Amino acid sequence: MFVGTLELDVLLGDVRSRKQKRSVVRPIIAELRKRYEVAVAETGHLDLYRRSLLGVATVAVDGAHVRDILDSCERLVAERPEIELLSAHRRLFGPDD
């Protein structure tokens, strides 16, 4: 069993309130969950309007599949026109960890 995590630091567009921030972040989280069947949550920068830290986690039988899923999730977020992906950090945990 392999577990992969992905941390995405994103800069939101013209957002001036928590309500506007939710209206940008929630659809991204919902799309990631639906399309890739991963666990996703907003895990950081909760007090900032224009920044968000998204945490993604997935489990699979082999490490290559986990990497493919995390690559796809990162690409989906990076391609969104209303946000800018600032950084992406990933970790892969396998049976030897």
Backbone atoms as SQL, in Angstrom:
CREATE TABLE atoms (id INTEGER PRIMARY KEY, chain TEXT, resi INTEGER, resn TEXT, atom TEXT, x REAL, y REAL, z REAL);
INSERT INTO atoms VALUES
  (1, 'A', 1, 'MET', 'N', 0.848, -1.177, 0.000),
  (2, 'A', 1, 'MET', 'CA', 0.000, 0.000, 0.000),
  (3, 'A', 1, 'MET', 'C', 0.892, 1.238, 0.000),
  (4, 'A', 2, 'PHE', 'N', 0.535, 2.197, -0.812),
  (5, 'A', 2, 'PHE', 'CA', 1.243, 3.474, -0.892),
  (6, 'A', 2, 'PHE', 'C', 0.267, 4.606, -0.595),
  (7, 'A', 3, 'VAL', 'N', 0.739, 5.575, 0.160),
  (8, 'A', 3, 'VAL', 'CA', -0.044, 6.761, 0.498),
  (9, 'A', 3, 'VAL', 'C', 0.703, 7.970, -0.045),
  (10, 'A', 4, 'GLY', 'N', -0.002, 8.821, -0.771),
  (11, 'A', 4, 'GLY', 'CA', 0.604, 10.025, -1.309),
  (12, 'A', 4, 'GLY', 'C', -0.116, 11.258, -0.814),
  (13, 'A', 5, 'THR', 'N', 0.660, 12.295, -0.517),
  (14, 'A', 5, 'THR', 'CA', 0.073, 13.566, -0.114),
  (15, 'A', 5, 'THR', 'C', 0.620, 14.669, -1.002),
  (16, 'A', 6, 'LEU', 'N', -0.202, 15.665, -1.215),
  (17, 'A', 6, 'LEU', 'CA', 0.153, 16.802, -2.047),
  (18, 'A', 6, 'LEU', 'C', -0.329, 18.058, -1.342),
  (19, 'A', 7, 'GLU', 'N', 0.554, 19.034, -1.214),
  (20, 'A', 7, 'GLU', 'CA', 0.212, 20.306, -0.590),
  (21, 'A', 7, 'GLU', 'C', 0.347, 21.392, -1.646),
  (22, 'A', 8, 'LEU', 'N', -0.748, 22.065, -1.943),
  (23, 'A', 8, 'LEU', 'CA', -0.787, 23.075, -2.997),
  (24, 'A', 8, 'LEU', 'C', -1.008, 24.454, -2.381),
  (25, 'A', 9, 'ASP', 'N', -0.068, 25.334, -2.574),
  (26, 'A', 9, 'ASP', 'CA', -0.172, 26.714, -2.100),
  (27, 'A', 9, 'ASP', 'C', -0.636, 27.559, -3.280),
  (28, 'A', 10, 'VAL', 'N', -1.814, 28.148, -3.166),
  (29, 'A', 10, 'VAL', 'CA', -2.383, 28.894, -4.295),
  (30, 'A', 10, 'VAL', 'C', -2.671, 30.340, -3.911),
  (31, 'A', 11, 'LEU', 'N', -2.529, 31.204, -4.902),
  (32, 'A', 11, 'LEU', 'CA', -2.872, 32.614, -4.779),
  (33, 'A', 11, 'LEU', 'C', -4.175, 32.817, -5.539),
  (34, 'A', 12, 'LEU', 'N', -5.161, 33.327, -4.844),
  (35, 'A', 12, 'LEU', 'CA', -6.479, 33.540, -5.453),
  (36, 'A', 12, 'LEU', 'C', -6.496, 34.891, -6.142),
  (37, 'A', 13, 'GLY', 'N', -7.394, 35.041, -7.088),
  (38, 'A', 13, 'GLY', 'CA', -7.499, 36.287, -7.846),
  (39, 'A', 13, 'GLY', 'C', -8.001, 37.437, -6.993),
  (40, 'A', 14, 'ASP', 'N', -8.923, 38.202, -7.511),
  (41, 'A', 14, 'ASP', 'CA', -9.458, 39.386, -6.842),
  (42, 'A', 14, 'ASP', 'C', -10.478, 38.962, -5.788),
  (43, 'A', 15, 'VAL', 'N', -9.994, 38.573, -4.623),
  (44, 'A', 15, 'VAL', 'CA', -10.840, 38.094, -3.531),
  (45, 'A', 15, 'VAL', 'C', -10.699, 39.057, -2.369),
  (46, 'A', 16, 'ARG', 'N', -11.830, 39.529, -1.847),
  (47, 'A', 16, 'ARG', 'CA', -11.802, 40.534, -0.786),
  (48, 'A', 16, 'ARG', 'C', -12.556, 40.114, 0.477),
  (49, 'A', 17, 'SER', 'N', -13.055, 38.874, 0.508),
  (50, 'A', 17, 'SER', 'CA', -13.777, 38.417, 1.697),
  (51, 'A', 17, 'SER', 'C', -13.684, 36.901, 1.797),
  (52, 'A', 18, 'ARG', 'N', -14.035, 36.394, 2.963),
  (53, 'A', 18, 'ARG', 'CA', -14.051, 34.932, 3.139),
  (54, 'A', 18, 'ARG', 'C', -15.119, 34.285, 2.262),
  (55, 'A', 19, 'LYS', 'N', -16.199, 34.978, 2.061),
  (56, 'A', 19, 'LYS', 'CA', -17.269, 34.446, 1.210),
  (57, 'A', 19, 'LYS', 'C', -16.774, 34.291, -0.224),
  (58, 'A', 20, 'GLN', 'N', -16.084, 35.273, -0.742),
  (59, 'A', 20, 'GLN', 'CA', -15.525, 35.168, -2.092),
  (60, 'A', 20, 'GLN', 'C', -14.466, 34.067, -2.153),
  (61, 'A', 21, 'LYS', 'N', -13.673, 33.953, -1.103),
  (62, 'A', 21, 'LYS', 'CA', -12.649, 32.904, -1.060),
  (63, 'A', 21, 'LYS', 'C', -13.305, 31.530, -1.132),
  (64, 'A', 22, 'ARG', 'N', -14.357, 31.315, -0.357),
  (65, 'A', 22, 'ARG', 'CA', -15.083, 30.041, -0.391),
  (66, 'A', 22, 'ARG', 'C', -15.641, 29.750, -1.773),
  (67, 'A', 23, 'SER', 'N', -16.122, 30.795, -2.454),
  (68, 'A', 23, 'SER', 'CA', -16.721, 30.590, -3.777),
  (69, 'A', 23, 'SER', 'C', -15.686, 30.190, -4.822),
  (70, 'A', 24, 'VAL', 'N', -14.409, 30.441, -4.549),
  (71, 'A', 24, 'VAL', 'CA', -13.341, 30.017, -5.458),
  (72, 'A', 24, 'VAL', 'C', -12.801, 28.646, -5.046),
  (73, 'A', 25, 'VAL', 'N', -12.591, 28.444, -3.751),
  (74, 'A', 25, 'VAL', 'CA', -11.930, 27.231, -3.264),
  (75, 'A', 25, 'VAL', 'C', -12.862, 26.018, -3.285),
  (76, 'A', 26, 'ARG', 'N', -14.099, 26.176, -2.892),
  (77, 'A', 26, 'ARG', 'CA', -15.019, 25.030, -2.823),
  (78, 'A', 26, 'ARG', 'C', -15.197, 24.291, -4.146),
  (79, 'A', 27, 'PRO', 'N', -15.385, 24.980, -5.265),
  (80, 'A', 27, 'PRO', 'CA', -15.519, 24.244, -6.535),
  (81, 'A', 27, 'PRO', 'C', -14.255, 23.463, -6.909),
  (82, 'A', 28, 'ILE', 'N', -13.095, 23.981, -6.564),
  (83, 'A', 28, 'ILE', 'CA', -11.847, 23.272, -6.851),
  (84, 'A', 28, 'ILE', 'C', -11.782, 21.989, -6.023),
  (85, 'A', 29, 'ILE', 'N', -12.101, 22.099, -4.750),
  (86, 'A', 29, 'ILE', 'CA', -12.100, 20.931, -3.870),
  (87, 'A', 29, 'ILE', 'C', -13.108, 19.899, -4.369),
  (88, 'A', 30, 'ALA', 'N', -14.297, 20.346, -4.736),
  (89, 'A', 30, 'ALA', 'CA', -15.328, 19.423, -5.213),
  (90, 'A', 30, 'ALA', 'C', -14.910, 18.722, -6.502),
  (91, 'A', 31, 'GLU', 'N', -14.284, 19.449, -7.403),
  (92, 'A', 31, 'GLU', 'CA', -13.855, 18.845, -8.666),
  (93, 'A', 31, 'GLU', 'C', -12.749, 17.819, -8.447),
  (94, 'A', 32, 'LEU', 'N', -11.796, 18.121, -7.579),
  (95, 'A', 32, 'LEU', 'CA', -10.737, 17.163, -7.269),
  (96, 'A', 32, 'LEU', 'C', -11.316, 15.889, -6.668),
  (97, 'A', 33, 'ARG', 'N', -12.246, 16.039, -5.726),
  (98, 'A', 33, 'ARG', 'CA', -12.867, 14.870, -5.097),
  (99, 'A', 33, 'ARG', 'C', -13.625, 14.027, -6.114),
  (100, 'A', 34, 'LYS', 'N', -14.390, 14.687, -6.941),
  (101, 'A', 34, 'LYS', 'CA', -15.230, 13.968, -7.900),
  (102, 'A', 34, 'LYS', 'C', -14.402, 13.300, -8.995),
  (103, 'A', 35, 'ARG', 'N', -13.470, 14.023, -9.563),
  (104, 'A', 35, 'ARG', 'CA', -12.722, 13.511, -10.708),
  (105, 'A', 35, 'ARG', 'C', -11.701, 12.442, -10.335),
  (106, 'A', 36, 'TYR', 'N', -11.011, 12.624, -9.200),
  (107, 'A', 36, 'TYR', 'CA', -9.905, 11.730, -8.865),
  (108, 'A', 36, 'TYR', 'C', -10.147, 10.880, -7.616),
  (109, 'A', 37, 'GLU', 'N', -11.281, 11.059, -6.956),
  (110, 'A', 37, 'GLU', 'CA', -11.621, 10.300, -5.749),
  (111, 'A', 37, 'GLU', 'C', -10.506, 10.364, -4.704),
  (112, 'A', 38, 'VAL', 'N', -10.089, 11.573, -4.390),
  (113, 'A', 38, 'VAL', 'CA', -9.055, 11.825, -3.393),
  (114, 'A', 38, 'VAL', 'C', -9.672, 12.556, -2.206),
  (115, 'A', 39, 'ALA', 'N', -8.962, 12.553, -1.100),
  (116, 'A', 39, 'ALA', 'CA', -9.357, 13.350, 0.057),
  (117, 'A', 39, 'ALA', 'C', -8.723, 14.730, -0.108),
  (118, 'A', 40, 'VAL', 'N', -9.532, 15.779, 0.023),
  (119, 'A', 40, 'VAL', 'CA', -9.045, 17.149, -0.170),
  (120, 'A', 40, 'VAL', 'C', -9.630, 18.041, 0.920),
  (121, 'A', 41, 'ALA', 'N', -8.809, 18.965, 1.407),
  (122, 'A', 41, 'ALA', 'CA', -9.291, 19.943, 2.386),
  (123, 'A', 41, 'ALA', 'C', -8.442, 21.201, 2.289),
  (124, 'A', 42, 'GLU', 'N', -9.039, 22.313, 2.676),
  (125, 'A', 42, 'GLU', 'CA', -8.266, 23.546, 2.818),
  (126, 'A', 42, 'GLU', 'C', -7.569, 23.457, 4.168),
  (127, 'A', 43, 'THR', 'N', -6.245, 23.414, 4.156),
  (128, 'A', 43, 'THR', 'CA', -5.494, 23.103, 5.367),
  (129, 'A', 43, 'THR', 'C', -4.659, 24.258, 5.903),
  (130, 'A', 44, 'GLY', 'N', -4.605, 25.368, 5.195),
  (131, 'A', 44, 'GLY', 'CA', -3.792, 26.467, 5.679),
  (132, 'A', 44, 'GLY', 'C', -4.184, 27.794, 5.068),
  (133, 'A', 45, 'HIS', 'N', -3.572, 28.855, 5.597),
  (134, 'A', 45, 'HIS', 'CA', -3.855, 30.239, 5.175),
  (135, 'A', 45, 'HIS', 'C', -5.341, 30.571, 5.365),
  (136, 'A', 46, 'LEU', 'N', -5.922, 30.039, 6.416),
  (137, 'A', 46, 'LEU', 'CA', -7.358, 30.229, 6.635),
  (138, 'A', 46, 'LEU', 'C', -7.701, 31.678, 6.973),
  (139, 'A', 47, 'ASP', 'N', -6.745, 32.408, 7.504),
  (140, 'A', 47, 'ASP', 'CA', -7.005, 33.796, 7.892),
  (141, 'A', 47, 'ASP', 'C', -6.699, 34.794, 6.775),
  (142, 'A', 48, 'LEU', 'N', -6.175, 34.316, 5.649),
  (143, 'A', 48, 'LEU', 'CA', -5.847, 35.186, 4.521),
  (144, 'A', 48, 'LEU', 'C', -6.904, 35.047, 3.431),
  (145, 'A', 49, 'TYR', 'N', -7.317, 36.156, 2.833),
  (146, 'A', 49, 'TYR', 'CA', -8.342, 36.112, 1.797),
  (147, 'A', 49, 'TYR', 'C', -7.802, 35.620, 0.465),
  (148, 'A', 50, 'ARG', 'N', -6.607, 36.024, 0.099),
  (149, 'A', 50, 'ARG', 'CA', -6.102, 35.754, -1.247),
  (150, 'A', 50, 'ARG', 'C', -5.198, 34.531, -1.341),
  (151, 'A', 51, 'ARG', 'N', -5.015, 33.799, -0.250),
  (152, 'A', 51, 'ARG', 'CA', -4.156, 32.614, -0.266),
  (153, 'A', 51, 'ARG', 'C', -4.917, 31.434, 0.288),
  (154, 'A', 52, 'SER', 'N', -4.555, 30.263, -0.209),
  (155, 'A', 52, 'SER', 'CA', -5.138, 29.040, 0.314),
  (156, 'A', 52, 'SER', 'C', -4.117, 27.919, 0.208),
  (157, 'A', 53, 'LEU', 'N', -4.142, 27.028, 1.162),
  (158, 'A', 53, 'LEU', 'CA', -3.286, 25.855, 1.151),
  (159, 'A', 53, 'LEU', 'C', -4.213, 24.645, 1.094),
  (160, 'A', 54, 'LEU', 'N', -4.127, 23.897, -0.004),
  (161, 'A', 54, 'LEU', 'CA', -4.977, 22.730, -0.191),
  (162, 'A', 54, 'LEU', 'C', -4.166, 21.470, 0.070),
  (163, 'A', 55, 'GLY', 'N', -4.722, 20.571, 0.848),
  (164, 'A', 55, 'GLY', 'CA', -4.089, 19.286, 1.115),
  (165, 'A', 55, 'GLY', 'C', -4.840, 18.188, 0.390),
  (166, 'A', 56, 'VAL', 'N', -4.107, 17.351, -0.335),
  (167, 'A', 56, 'VAL', 'CA', -4.689, 16.247, -1.101),
  (168, 'A', 56, 'VAL', 'C', -4.023, 14.966, -0.623),
  (169, 'A', 57, 'ALA', 'N', -4.810, 13.899, -0.458),
  (170, 'A', 57, 'ALA', 'CA', -4.256, 12.600, -0.070),
  (171, 'A', 57, 'ALA', 'C', -4.940, 11.501, -0.856),
  (172, 'A', 58, 'THR', 'N', -4.154, 10.462, -1.182),
  (173, 'A', 58, 'THR', 'CA', -4.694, 9.317, -1.892),
  (174, 'A', 58, 'THR', 'C', -3.953, 8.052, -1.482),
  (175, 'A', 59, 'VAL', 'N', -4.590, 6.907, -1.686),
  (176, 'A', 59, 'VAL', 'CA', -4.021, 5.610, -1.357),
  (177, 'A', 59, 'VAL', 'C', -4.191, 4.708, -2.567),
  (178, 'A', 60, 'ALA', 'N', -3.136, 3.923, -2.880),
  (179, 'A', 60, 'ALA', 'CA', -3.215, 2.985, -3.998),
  (180, 'A', 60, 'ALA', 'C', -2.274, 1.812, -3.752),
  (181, 'A', 61, 'VAL', 'N', -2.392, 0.823, -4.603),
  (182, 'A', 61, 'VAL', 'CA', -1.590, -0.385, -4.471),
  (183, 'A', 61, 'VAL', 'C', -0.128, -0.148, -4.828),
  (184, 'A', 62, 'ASP', 'N', 0.128, 0.680, -5.826),
  (185, 'A', 62, 'ASP', 'CA', 1.523, 0.920, -6.214),
  (186, 'A', 62, 'ASP', 'C', 1.842, 2.419, -6.265),
  (187, 'A', 63, 'GLY', 'N', 3.124, 2.712, -6.118),
  (188, 'A', 63, 'GLY', 'CA', 3.578, 4.094, -6.057),
  (189, 'A', 63, 'GLY', 'C', 3.378, 4.856, -7.350),
  (190, 'A', 64, 'ALA', 'N', 3.496, 4.168, -8.486),
  (191, 'A', 64, 'ALA', 'CA', 3.319, 4.839, -9.780),
  (192, 'A', 64, 'ALA', 'C', 1.902, 5.377, -9.925),
  (193, 'A', 65, 'HIS', 'N', 0.929, 4.615, -9.475),
  (194, 'A', 65, 'HIS', 'CA', -0.465, 5.072, -9.572),
  (195, 'A', 65, 'HIS', 'C', -0.701, 6.289, -8.666),
  (196, 'A', 66, 'VAL', 'N', -0.125, 6.263, -7.487),
  (197, 'A', 66, 'VAL', 'CA', -0.242, 7.406, -6.570),
  (198, 'A', 66, 'VAL', 'C', 0.367, 8.643, -7.211),
  (199, 'A', 67, 'ARG', 'N', 1.556, 8.513, -7.797),
  (200, 'A', 67, 'ARG', 'CA', 2.203, 9.656, -8.458),
  (201, 'A', 67, 'ARG', 'C', 1.354, 10.182, -9.617),
  (202, 'A', 68, 'ASP', 'N', 0.759, 9.283, -10.400),
  (203, 'A', 68, 'ASP', 'CA', -0.101, 9.711, -11.513),
  (204, 'A', 68, 'ASP', 'C', -1.299, 10.514, -11.018),
  (205, 'A', 69, 'ILE', 'N', -1.921, 10.053, -9.953),
  (206, 'A', 69, 'ILE', 'CA', -3.077, 10.764, -9.394),
  (207, 'A', 69, 'ILE', 'C', -2.671, 12.145, -8.898),
  (208, 'A', 70, 'LEU', 'N', -1.566, 12.214, -8.161),
  (209, 'A', 70, 'LEU', 'CA', -1.114, 13.505, -7.628),
  (210, 'A', 70, 'LEU', 'C', -0.692, 14.448, -8.752),
  (211, 'A', 71, 'ASP', 'N', -0.062, 13.927, -9.802),
  (212, 'A', 71, 'ASP', 'CA', 0.285, 14.751, -10.970),
  (213, 'A', 71, 'ASP', 'C', -0.971, 15.339, -11.597),
  (214, 'A', 72, 'SER', 'N', -2.002, 14.511, -11.749),
  (215, 'A', 72, 'SER', 'CA', -3.257, 14.971, -12.348),
  (216, 'A', 72, 'SER', 'C', -3.919, 16.046, -11.490),
  (217, 'A', 73, 'CYS', 'N', -3.902, 15.866, -10.189),
  (218, 'A', 73, 'CYS', 'CA', -4.482, 16.865, -9.281),
  (219, 'A', 73, 'CYS', 'C', -3.728, 18.187, -9.378),
  (220, 'A', 74, 'GLU', 'N', -2.419, 18.111, -9.400),
  (221, 'A', 74, 'GLU', 'CA', -1.611, 19.334, -9.508),
  (222, 'A', 74, 'GLU', 'C', -1.880, 20.042, -10.831),
  (223, 'A', 75, 'ARG', 'N', -1.970, 19.285, -11.904),
  (224, 'A', 75, 'ARG', 'CA', -2.235, 19.865, -13.222),
  (225, 'A', 75, 'ARG', 'C', -3.605, 20.540, -13.264),
  (226, 'A', 76, 'LEU', 'N', -4.617, 19.899, -12.676),
  (227, 'A', 76, 'LEU', 'CA', -5.961, 20.480, -12.665),
  (228, 'A', 76, 'LEU', 'C', -5.957, 21.833, -11.964),
  (229, 'A', 77, 'VAL', 'N', -5.286, 21.920, -10.818),
  (230, 'A', 77, 'VAL', 'CA', -5.242, 23.179, -10.068),
  (231, 'A', 77, 'VAL', 'C', -4.424, 24.223, -10.829),
  (232, 'A', 78, 'ALA', 'N', -3.306, 23.817, -11.414),
  (233, 'A', 78, 'ALA', 'CA', -2.444, 24.754, -12.137),
  (234, 'A', 78, 'ALA', 'C', -3.133, 25.343, -13.360),
  (235, 'A', 79, 'GLU', 'N', -4.058, 24.610, -13.956),
  (236, 'A', 79, 'GLU', 'CA', -4.737, 25.067, -15.170),
  (237, 'A', 79, 'GLU', 'C', -5.926, 25.974, -14.896),
  (238, 'A', 80, 'ARG', 'N', -6.300, 26.136, -13.632),
  (239, 'A', 80, 'ARG', 'CA', -7.445, 26.994, -13.308),
  (240, 'A', 80, 'ARG', 'C', -7.064, 28.452, -13.554),
  (241, 'A', 81, 'PRO', 'N', -7.833, 29.195, -14.369),
  (242, 'A', 81, 'PRO', 'CA', -7.462, 30.574, -14.700),
  (243, 'A', 81, 'PRO', 'C', -7.646, 31.566, -13.547),
  (244, 'A', 82, 'GLU', 'N', -8.506, 31.244, -12.578),
  (245, 'A', 82, 'GLU', 'CA', -8.802, 32.211, -11.520),
  (246, 'A', 82, 'GLU', 'C', -7.809, 32.165, -10.360),
  (247, 'A', 83, 'ILE', 'N', -6.866, 31.219, -10.399),
  (248, 'A', 83, 'ILE', 'CA', -5.880, 31.117, -9.335),
  (249, 'A', 83, 'ILE', 'C', -4.486, 30.935, -9.923),
  (250, 'A', 84, 'GLU', 'N', -3.481, 31.145, -9.080),
  (251, 'A', 84, 'GLU', 'CA', -2.093, 30.919, -9.479),
  (252, 'A', 84, 'GLU', 'C', -1.482, 29.928, -8.500),
  (253, 'A', 85, 'LEU', 'N', -0.947, 28.845, -9.007),
  (254, 'A', 85, 'LEU', 'CA', -0.292, 27.843, -8.177),
  (255, 'A', 85, 'LEU', 'C', 1.106, 28.351, -7.826),
  (256, 'A', 86, 'LEU', 'N', 1.340, 28.608, -6.534),
  (257, 'A', 86, 'LEU', 'CA', 2.622, 29.134, -6.088),
  (258, 'A', 86, 'LEU', 'C', 3.641, 28.021, -5.840),
  (259, 'A', 87, 'SER', 'N', 3.186, 26.931, -5.222),
  (260, 'A', 87, 'SER', 'CA', 4.092, 25.813, -4.973),
  (261, 'A', 87, 'SER', 'C', 3.306, 24.532, -4.753),
  (262, 'A', 88, 'ALA', 'N', 3.978, 23.423, -4.979),
  (263, 'A', 88, 'ALA', 'CA', 3.392, 22.108, -4.761),
  (264, 'A', 88, 'ALA', 'C', 4.445, 21.226, -4.102),
  (265, 'A', 89, 'HIS', 'N', 4.089, 20.615, -2.997),
  (266, 'A', 89, 'HIS', 'CA', 4.994, 19.720, -2.271),
  (267, 'A', 89, 'HIS', 'C', 4.299, 18.378, -2.119),
  (268, 'A', 90, 'ARG', 'N', 5.011, 17.313, -2.450),
  (269, 'A', 90, 'ARG', 'CA', 4.398, 15.992, -2.345),
  (270, 'A', 90, 'ARG', 'C', 5.262, 15.057, -1.525),
  (271, 'A', 91, 'ARG', 'N', 4.583, 14.070, -0.957),
  (272, 'A', 91, 'ARG', 'CA', 5.248, 13.018, -0.195),
  (273, 'A', 91, 'ARG', 'C', 4.619, 11.693, -0.589),
  (274, 'A', 92, 'LEU', 'N', 5.450, 10.664, -0.610),
  (275, 'A', 92, 'LEU', 'CA', 4.990, 9.324, -0.935),
  (276, 'A', 92, 'LEU', 'C', 5.472, 8.388, 0.168),
  (277, 'A', 93, 'PHE', 'N', 4.541, 7.694, 0.776),
  (278, 'A', 93, 'PHE', 'CA', 4.853, 6.753, 1.846),
  (279, 'A', 93, 'PHE', 'C', 4.545, 5.348, 1.336),
  (280, 'A', 94, 'GLY', 'N', 5.519, 4.461, 1.461),
  (281, 'A', 94, 'GLY', 'CA', 5.347, 3.093, 0.995),
  (282, 'A', 94, 'GLY', 'C', 5.439, 2.103, 2.133),
  (283, 'A', 95, 'PRO', 'N', 5.472, 0.828, 1.800),
  (284, 'A', 95, 'PRO', 'CA', 5.501, -0.212, 2.838),
  (285, 'A', 95, 'PRO', 'C', 6.768, -0.190, 3.696),
  (286, 'A', 96, 'ASP', 'N', 7.827, 0.389, 3.186),
  (287, 'A', 96, 'ASP', 'CA', 9.075, 0.433, 3.953),
  (288, 'A', 96, 'ASP', 'C', 9.165, 1.617, 4.894),
  (289, 'A', 97, 'ASP', 'N', 8.221, 2.540, 4.837),
  (290, 'A', 97, 'ASP', 'CA', 8.272, 3.746, 5.676),
  (291, 'A', 97, 'ASP', 'C', 7.666, 3.515, 7.048);
